[in-house]
């Protein structure tokens, strides 16, 4: 343990002890611990570019919020991060302060017209080392236009591969993380996002029926594994909108951790006014209020994601569908249990 780690550990040890009878004190202590342990820390770089699609066909679970805040947290911690806004709503572009009005070079031109990704990449004005390919209103028609195109499912993957190679040729630093934000549907835009990625991150809202929609999502992932992208696997599950004061949130969290112990991050993201306010200022919560509970939660989740790294054992061609089938069965069982309770 180096001197900096010893100093951090000593500061954490000096924090006053809080009990369950003082929830406000416990939260303050947790925030203080996170500030001490995480502020100014450099996260480890992955051996290769990690491409992570953030998906859940259920709306309102925090996909875009999770995408932009994890991306900003990793970029603030010394990593090079690219966000692909693959949602026609363009909310990720808004949160990162990226212009995405009609006529702006965007992911639509990349997908439909075959434009190079480098022509649409913009750097975030608030966070160094964070880039974004915005989505414009044109993307809302891409689902229909992609149907008749050749290699319609792999267009985003080909464009990203060419861009990553182009960066190296230009002498630029390689991208460490690519996050793909998806629309709340399972159409061709989401299929492109699954084909471009190696990992899927699923945000799960800590409320009733949180697991119910997972079955269809995992079935889609299984089909992608079988026919288009054998490397794809669910690597990470993040519990969002967690309210420790309610039994329901604790129950949902316990169910998720029971059935997905390896994939679920220890960190949970609480309900937070600051997280909700940040996009209206064209910012992530990491820059809007870096000391807030929500920002610290996302920073800790980002560290956990970075330290886990890419899984050491790849998903085999025959094992992936079986894994997805097992997860589907666990999902269905946990939903029944919640309904019974």
N, C-alpha and C positions, 0 to 999 in steps of 0.2 A: 504494500500500500504506500503510495507516494505521499509527499507532504500535503498536497492539496486535498487528497482523499481523507487523510487523517484530520485535517482541519474541519472538513465538512462533517465527518463523523462526530467529532467533538462538539460541534455546534448543535447537531441533532440530539445528542445525548443531553445537552443542557436545557432542552425544551421542557417546560412544565408538563406533568402527567395529567391527562384528561380522562374522565370516565364516561360511561354511557349516560350517566345522569346529567352530564353537561355537554349536550350535543354541539352547542355553539363554540364552546372552548375546544372540543375535539376537532371541529372543522378548521378553526384558526390554527391549531397545532399541525394539522395535516398540510395546510397551505404553507405554513412556515417551513415544515420539513421539505416540501417540494421546492420552495425557493432556494433553500440552502443546497439541496442535492443537485438541482438541475440548472440553475442560473449560470450562464457562462460555460457550461460543459459542452465539449465537442463530442458528437455521437460518432460511433464507428462507421466507416465506409463499407458498403457491401463489396464483395469480390467482383460482382458483375452488376450491371444495371438491373434493378428490380422494377418490373412493370406490374402495377397493382390496379385492378379494376374495383371500384367501390360500387357495389350493386345491391339492390333490394327492390323488387317490383312494387312493394308497398310504399306509398308516398308518405312524406312527413316523418321519416325515421332518422333524418340527419345525414343523408348521403353527401350532399353538397357541403354542408357544414363540416363534416368529418374530413372530406377531401381537402378543402382549402386550409383547414387549421392544422392537420397533420403535415401537409406540404410546407406551410409556413414555419411550423415548429422545427422540422428537419432542416429547412434552409437556414434558419437562425442558428442552428447548431453545427454549421460548417459543411453541409452537404449541398450538392447541386440537384435541384428538383424541377421537374417539368409537369405541369398540369394540362391534360387534354380535356377541354370542356365539351363533352359529347352530348350535352343536354340542350335541346332547342330553347329552353327557358333562359339559358345563359347566366344562371345565378352564380356559378363559380367565377366567371369572368367579372361580374359585379363585385363580388367579395374581394377579389384580388386587385381591384382598381384598374382593370384592363378595359379600354374602350371596345365596345362590341356593337356599335350602331350599324345599320344597313350599309353595305359597301366596304366594311372593314375586312381585310383578308382573314379568313377564318377556317375552321375545320370543315365547313361545307365545301369550300373550294378544293380542299385536300381530298375529301371523300368522293365527291361527285365529278369534279373537273380534273382530278389527278395532279393538282398543283403541289410543288414541293412543300413539305412541312416548314422548312426554314423561312419561307415567305410569310407565314402566318404567326410565327412565334414572337411574342412580346415579353419584355421583362417587367416584373411587378415593380411599381414605383416605390413601394414601401419596404420590400424585403429583398436584399441582395441575393443573388444565386437562385432566385425563384422565377421561372418562366411559365408562360401560359399560352396555349393556342385557344383563342376565344371561340364562342359560339354566337352566331347571329340568328336573326329571325328566319333567314333562308334555310336553316337546318331543319325547320319544321316540315319542309317538303321533301327532305332527303330520303325518308323511308320509302316514298313512292318512286323517286328517281333512281334509287339504288337497285330496285327490283330487276331492271332490264340491263344492268351493267355487268360486264365480265368480271369474274372473281369478286363479286360484291361483298363477300364475307371477310375477305383478307385485305381490303384496300387500306384500312388504317394500319394494319401490321406492316405492310410493305412500306408505307410512307414513314412510319416511325423507324424501321430498320435503316432506311436510306438516310434519315436525318441524323441518327446516332453515328452512322459511319461518316457522314459529312462533317460533323463536329470534330471528329478525330482528324480528318484530312485538313481541316482549317486550323489545326493546332489548338483548339479549344479544349477545356477540361471536359471529361466525360460526364454524362448525366448519371447520378447515383440512383435516383428514384423517379419513376413516371407514375403519376396517378391519373386514372381515367374516371371522370364523373359521368354517370349514366342517367338516362331518363327513367322514370318509374314505370317501365314497361319492358316487355321482352321481344321487341321488334328488331329490325336489322341494325339499328344504331347500337343496341345492347349486344347483339351478336358480334359486331365488329369489335366492341370493347372486350368481349370475352376472348376473341381470337388473338387480339394484340397482346393480351396479358399472360403472365405465367401464374399469377396469384389473384385470388378474389378476397376482398375484405368486405364483410357484411356487417353494416351497422344494424343493431336490433334495439328497438325502442322498448323500454322496460314497462310495458303496459300489456293489458289483456290481448290475446290473439297475436302477440308479437311473433310467435313461432309458426302461426298457421300458414302464412304465405311462403315460408321457406321451402316447402315441399316442391312447389312448381319451379322455384328458382333453382333448386338443386337438380331437378329433373332436366332443366335446360342446360345446366353445367355438365351433366352427365352426357347429354347429346353432343355438346361441343367437344368434350373429351374424346368421345368415340369417333367423331367424324372430322373435326377441324383442328383440334389443339390438344394433343395428349398430355402436354405439360401443365395444363390448367388444373388448379386445385384450390380449395378453400383453405387459405393459410391463416386467416385472422377473422375473429368476430369481436366487435366492440359494442359494449352495452352503452346506450345513449339515453339521455333524458331520465337519468336515475334519480329517484327521490327516496332517500334512505328513511324518511319519516313514514312511508307507507308500507304496509305488509305486502301489497301487491307487487311493488317494485322489487322487494327483497325476494319474493317468491319466484318471479320471472327470472331474476338473476340466478337464483339457485338452480332452477330448471336448466337454464342454458349452460351453466358451468358443469352440471351433472352429465349432460349429454355431449358437450363439446369441451372437455377439460383441456385438451392440448391446444385448441384453436383460440379459445376465449382469453382476451387480455385480462390481466389482474385489475388494471385501471378501468374505472367506470367514469363516464362523462355525466355530470349532474345537469339538471335543469338550471339554466342560468340566463338572467336578463341580459347580461353583458354579451353572451354568445348571440342572442337574438338581435341585439341592437347593432352589433358591429357591421353587418352588411349594408345597413342604411347609410353608413358613412363610407362605403366603398372600401372596407377593411376587413381583415380577419380579426378574431378576438385576440390573436397573438400581438397585434400592433395597436388595436383599439384600447385594450386594458390588459397589459401583460401580467399584472399582478393579481388578476381576478381568479376566482376558484376555477372557472371554466377554462381559462387559458392555461393554468397550471396543470389541469387534468389532461388537456390535449398534449401538453409538453411531455408529461410523464408517459402518456400512451405512445407518443412518437419515440421516446427513448426505448420503451419496451419493444416496439416494432423493430427499431434499428438493432437492438441487441440480440433479438431472436435471429435476425439475418435470414437468408434464404434457407429453407429446409435442406438438411444434408442429404436426405434420401429423396430422390425424385419420385414422382408418382408414375408407376409403370402403366403400360398400355392396358393390361388386364386388371390391375388393381384399382385404378381410378374409378371405373363405374361401380365396382363393388363397394368402395368407400362411400360414394355418393348414395348408393342404395341403403347402406347402413345408416347414414345420417338421416335419410328420408324417414326410415322406420323410427328412429329416435325422436325425430321432430313430431311425427304423428302421435307417438305415444305420449310425449310431454304435453301436447295440446289437449289430448283427452284428459290427462291428469289435472291440468289447470281448469278445464271446464267442470270436472267433477268436484273440484274444491270450491 
